[in-house]
Amino acid sequence: MKDMLNFVTVMVAGAAAMYYFDPQLGRRRRALLRDKMLARKRNIERYAWKNARRASDRVRGVAAEARASAVKPSEPIPDGQLAARVRSEMGRCVSRPGAVDVGVSNGYVRLGGQISAHERRELIATVKAINGINGVDDQMRAYDPLAVAAPASPHAGP
C-alpha cells in the first residue's frame, strides 16, 4: 500500500512538472499560477486588515460608551444634539424613520407621525435609553402593516 502511495505521488509530481515546465506553454502557466497566488495573498491581507480594523473600531466604541455612561455631563446636552442622537438610533430600530417626527425641548422628546405597531415599543425604549433624555412624549399613531385593506375593484358587483 505504501509503495502504491509513493508511486502515485511521484506520478502526480511528474505530471505537474511536465505541465509547468512545458517548453511552449510552461512560462504562461507559471505566470498564471504566480498571479493567482499573489491575488490570494492580497485577498487574505485585505480580509485580515478589515477584521482588525473592525475589531479596533468596536473596542474604541465600547470604551467611548463606558466613558460616557460613567461620567454624567455637568451641563445639559443641547436639544439639537439630542435630536440627532434620537434620529440616529431611530434609524437602527425603525423600518421607516422618515415617517416619525422628532422634537426635543429641554431634554424631553416628542415623537409624532406614523409607525408600525410592532416597532413602537422598541423605539420608545431605545429613545429612553439615550444619554441626556429626560422623558418621552409618545404622540405616534400606530398601524398594523398586515391589516392594510386592499382597494376595492371597480368591477366588483354589489
N, C-alpha and C positions, 0 to 999 in steps of 0.2 A: 504494500500500500504506500509506504514511504517512497519507494523507488518511482511509483507511478506519479505521485505528487511532485517529486523533483523533476520528472520528465515533462509534465505539463507546465511547470513553472519555467523551465528552460525554453520550451516551445513558445510560450507567450512572450517571454523576454526577447527571443529571436525575432518573432513576428513584429513586435514593437520597434525593435532596432531596424528591421528592414523597412518598416513604414516611415519612420522618422529620418532615416539616413539614405533614403532613395535618392539617386543622383538627379532625377528630374524634378520631383515634387517634394523632396525632403525639406529643402530650405523653407518653402512656403508653409508646410505643415508645422515645422518647428516655430516659425514666426507666429502662426495662429495659436499654437499652444502657449507660447510666451505671452501673447496679448491677452488670452483668456485668463491666465494665471494672474497677470497684473491687474486685470479688471476685477477679479475676485478679491484680490488683496485690497484694492481701493474700496470695494463694497464693504468688506469686513471693517476696514478702518472707519469708514463713514458711519456704519452701524454702531460701532463702539463709541465714536465721538458723540453721536446723537444721544445714546443712552447715558453716557457720562454727563452730558450737558443737562439732560432731563433730570437726572438724579441730583445734580448740583442745584438746579432751579427749585426742585422740591424741598431740599434741605434749607435753602435760603427762605423759601416761603413759610415753612414750618417755624423757622427761627423768628421771622418777622411777626407771624401770628402770635407766637409765645410772648414776644416783647410787647406787642400791642395789648394783649389781654392781661399782662402782668402789671403794666403801668397805666393807670387811669389818667386821661388827659386833665390838666388843671383848668383849661379853658374849653368851652364848648366847641364842638366841630361845626363849621359853617353849614348852613342849610343846603347850599349848592353842592357841597362835597357829599353830604348825606344823601341827597337826591341821586347823585352819580353812583354812589355805592349801592343804593336800592335798585337802580336800573341795571347795574352790573350783575347783582345777584339774581334779579328777576329774569335776566336772560338765560340763566342756568337752570331755572326750575319751571318756567312757563313756556308753552309752545308758541304763543303769540304775544310777546312782551309789548309790542306796539299798541295793542288794544287796551292796555292798562295805563291809566293816568296816574302820575305820581306828583304829589305836592308835599313840601316839607316846610314846617314853621316851628321854630324853637325846639327842634329835635322830635317833633311829633309828625308822623307820616300819615297822609290821607291817600288812600288808594281808591280809584274810581274806574269806571269803564266796565267792560265785559270780560269774563274769564270762565274757563271751563270749570265745572263744579268739582271735578276731582283734583284740580290744581290749586284751588282756592286755599285750602287749609295749609298746604305745604308752603305757599307763597307767604301767607301771614306769619307762619312760624319762622321762615327764613328771614323776613324783614325784621321781626322782633329780635332776632339773634345778632343783628348787625350792631357793632360797637358804636355808641353815640345815639342810638334810637331810644327815645323815652316812651313812646307809645305808638299804636297803630289804630287809625280810624278806617274801618273797612266799609266803604260805600260801593263796593263792586256788585254787579249783577251777575249771578252765576247762571250758566246754561248747561244743558246736557247735550254734548255734541252728537250723541247717538239718537236723540229724540227729535232731531230736526225733521219736520214734516216735509214730505216730497210735494212739489206743486201739483195741483190738480190738472189733469189733462183736459184741454178744451174740447176734446171729442168724447169725453165721458158722458154717459147717459144719465138721466135723472135717477 
